[in-house]
Amino acid sequence: MFDKFQNPLALAARILLAALFVPAGISKIAGFAGTVGYIGSVGLPLPVVGAVLAIVAEAGGGIALLLGLQTRLAALVLAVFTLAAGVFFHAFWAAAPEAAQIQQIMFMKNIAIVGGLLMLTAFGPGALSLDAKRGK
């Protein structure tokens, strides 16, 4: 029964995931100094490089998901990025008690998103994609 919905659902999944990443990447461009400062505030080295990498991953990877272009690679890169973001920016295990619950929710949200991205990595973008049009 669900087989006939596989390609439209894969497209919907890509659109919904892209709806998270593309605006996040664009906002990092618009607020570049703030992004650099936030990355530096958690003690990560080379925050300017980190901000550029985050923009490329989120905006570039999100657009690739939306179009279904190099989808498996884009989804895998975004999965690694999202997992790392969860560990470094939503470390509920090290948060103050008053912030731990919201950080745990944010961390688990990231883990769930990683799961969806890994599904795209494993199963691909579906027929409604540029990858399919290109014969990949």
Secondary structure, DSSP 8 states (H G I E B T S, - for coil): -GGGGHHHHHHHHHHHHHHHHHHHHHHHHHTHHHHHHHHHHTT-S-HHHHHHHHHIIIIIHHHHHHHTSSHHHHHHHHHHHHHHHHHHH--GGGS-HHHHHHHHHHHHHHHHHHHHHHHHHHH-S-SSSHHHHTT-
